[in-house]
Amino acid sequence: MSTKSGLPHLPSTVRYAHRVKEFCERVGISRSHFYELVKQDKIRTVTLGGRRLIPDSERARLLGEVA
C-alpha cells in the first residue's frame, strides 16, 4: 500500500533499529556482552538524539556469523 507521496506505508510495528535493551533481548545476550562486541567492532551502532541504536541488519549479520 502506498501513501499519497508514493512512498510505501509501513505498519507501525516494523522497526529498523533497536535500542540496546531490545537488541540484547532479541539476540539473547547480556548488555555487558553487547558492549564487549561493540568494543571488538563486531556490532555497529548509530547514535541519534542521544540514543544508541542498532540497525536490524546488524542483528542479521551477527547471527549469520555465528551460524
HELIX and SHEET records of a PDB file:
HELIX    1   1 VAL A   20  VAL A   27  1                                   8    
HELIX    2   2 ARG A   31  LYS A   39  1                                   9    
HELIX    3   3 ASP A   56  VAL A   66  1                                  11    
SHEET    1   A 3 ALA A  17  ARG A  19  0                                        
SHEET    2   A 3 ARG A  51  PRO A  55 -1                                        
SHEET    3   A 3 VAL A  46  LEU A  48 -1                                        
END                                                                             
